[in-house]
Amino acid sequence: MDNGLKERVESLERRMILAALRRSDGIQSRAAKALGISERVLRYKIKKYRLQIKTKLLEHDIIVGHFINSDKTAG
């Protein structure tokens, strides 16, 4: 099925945002600057497209949470 212009533009925008976030290690201010948009607009688009951003801090929180939960079950 042929997508309309709106769907194609949104798809391209989503891919560009994800690529910029990957290149910036999830740092939104850097990604916004690379894309030439404000941080506020970037946050809006992340929410609009329901993008999941994995950052080094998030990875740290997951690892720490795993150890905290395993300590609770061991005791």
C-alpha positions as CSV (number, residue, x, y, z in Angstrom):
1,M,0.0,0.0,0.0
2,D,1.3,3.4,-0.9
3,N,1.9,5.8,2.0
4,G,0.9,9.4,1.7
5,L,3.3,12.3,2.0
6,K,2.5,12.8,5.7
7,E,3.3,9.2,6.6
8,R,6.6,9.4,4.7
9,V,7.6,12.7,6.2
10,E,6.9,11.3,9.7
11,S,8.8,8.2,9.0
12,L,11.8,10.1,7.8
13,E,11.6,12.5,10.8
14,R,11.4,9.6,13.2
15,R,14.5,7.9,11.7
16,M,16.5,11.2,11.7
17,I,15.6,11.7,15.4
18,L,16.7,8.2,16.4
19,A,19.9,8.5,14.4
20,A,20.7,11.9,16.1
21,L,20.0,10.4,19.5
22,R,22.2,7.4,18.8
23,R,25.1,9.7,17.6
24,S,24.7,11.8,20.7
25,D,24.6,8.9,23.2
26,G,21.0,9.9,24.0
27,I,21.9,13.4,25.1
28,Q,18.9,15.3,23.9
29,S,20.5,18.8,23.8
30,R,23.2,17.5,21.4
31,A,20.7,15.7,19.3
32,A,18.5,18.8,19.0
33,K,21.4,20.9,18.0
34,A,22.5,18.4,15.4
35,L,18.9,18.4,14.0
36,G,18.6,22.2,14.1
37,I,15.6,22.2,16.4
38,S,15.1,23.2,20.0
39,E,15.2,20.7,22.9
40,R,11.5,21.4,23.5
41,V,10.6,20.5,20.0
42,L,12.7,17.4,20.2
43,R,11.0,16.3,23.5
44,Y,7.6,16.9,21.8
45,K,8.6,14.7,18.8
46,I,10.0,12.0,21.1
47,K,6.7,11.9,22.9
48,K,4.7,12.1,19.6
49,Y,6.4,9.2,18.1
50,R,6.6,7.3,21.4
51,L,10.3,6.8,21.0
52,Q,12.2,4.8,23.7
53,I,15.6,6.3,24.3
54,K,18.3,4.2,25.9
55,T,21.0,6.2,27.6
56,K,24.1,5.3,29.6
57,L,22.3,6.6,32.7
58,L,19.3,4.4,32.0
59,E,21.6,1.4,31.5
60,H,23.2,2.2,34.9
61,D,19.8,2.5,36.6
62,I,18.8,-0.9,35.2
63,I,22.0,-2.6,36.4
64,V,21.7,-1.0,39.9
65,G,18.1,-1.9,40.1
66,H,18.9,-5.5,39.2
67,F,21.4,-5.7,42.1
68,I,19.0,-4.1,44.6
69,N,16.2,-6.5,43.6
70,S,18.5,-9.5,43.8
71,D,19.7,-8.5,47.3
72,K,16.0,-8.3,48.4
73,T,15.3,-11.8,47.2
74,A,18.5,-13.2,48.7
75,G,17.7,-11.9,52.2
